[in-house]
Structures are given as C-alpha cells and as structure tokens.
Amino acid sequence: MDRNANYQDTRERILSAGEALILARGFSAVGLSEILGKAEVPKGSFYHYFKSKEGFGVALLERYFQDYESRFATRNAARTCTGRDLVLGYFKVWLDNQTACGAHHSCLAVKLAAEVCDLSEAMREELSAGMNRIVGHFTSALRLGKTDGSIHEDIEPEQLAESLYAMWVGASVLARANGSNASLERAYAQTRQMLDGTK
C-alpha cells in the first residue's frame, strides 16, 4: 500500500470513529482519547491529520456534507426520475434512516447545529456552508420539477427549498426530544402537499 492510501485510511478511521461517538453523545462530551481508542490509532496520528479537536470537527462536517452531496450527484446523474421524485426520494431516505436508527439518533448536521454554533466559529461556518449547499441542491431539484411539470407551477424553488430543509431539521430535533419519529412522518406528508401546491 502506498503512503497516500495509508494516509486516507488512517484519517478516515479517525473520522468514522469520531462520528459514531459524537452522534451518540455530542461533540463536547467526547474526548480525543476516546476517539483515538475507538479508532485504534496513537495520539500522534491524530495531530498528524488534524491541528486540534476543532479542526477535527471541521473535517468531520466537510466529510458529512461531501457524502451528502455525492448522493445528490449520483441520483442526478441517473436522470431516471422527476424533480418531485428526486426531492421526495431524499426525504424518504432521511425518514427511513431515522426510523432504522431510532428516534434518538439523527444526522450529524442536526446533532451539531445547536451545539457547535456557540463553541466554534470555524465549525459554525462549515455547518452553514454545508447546509446552504444542501438547500441549493434542493433548489435545483425543485427547478427541475417545475420544468418537467412534476411539481406545482406556482412554487418558488429557492423559498420552498429553504422551508423544506428547515422543516426537516426541526422535525429531526423534535424526533430526538420526543423519542418518536411522528414529527418526521408528518414532515414527509407535509412535503408531498407542498410540492403539489396544497396546504
């Protein structure tokens, strides 16, 4: 194995271990020694890849949003569904993932949104940029839906994309607080109605 491949594997192992721990308990509650123990790498390896825990947090968010965007790119490349199906498909995956993992789990962005905004400006900026890119992808899918006629013609893609994302983030927070996915199920039903231009 070449040096570059080893670099990526070790870095990914640290990020993967950290994500699992942080999803369960939060960013502040998880220490570096716990992350390194789970990843089974020495402390020196951490500082080879990340300057600090904050730098690790930024990299973790970058990785999360890159993965999210790659899923958008894969579905867009297929071009086998309408804009409406594209939007509903992503929210269905969101609902299914939450249901499979349990209401006490959520996506990394939802988990960290409230916590890191007051802890780290660098992480807040990465979170903001990533969320805005996701809204941009939904905007593009909604524009496609207007073009192909699969969503209501009076919909404003930019406004609806932001509203939908905000609704789903909020529904995910409620799901965690209530220990139930009912809020996400209602969000999915509401999303369908909004795409059809009904209340």
Buried (B, 14 or more C-beta within 10 A) or exposed (E): EEEEEEEEEBBEBBBBBBBBBBBEEBBEEBEBEBBBEBBEBEEEBBEEBBEEBBBBBBBBBBBBBEEBBEEBEEBBEEEEBBBBBBBBBBBEEBBEEBEEEEBEBBBBBBBBBEBBBEBBEBBBEBBEEBBEBBBBBBBBBBBBBBEBEBBBEEBEBBEBBBBBBEBBBEBBBBBBEEEEBEBBBEBBEBBBEBBEEEE
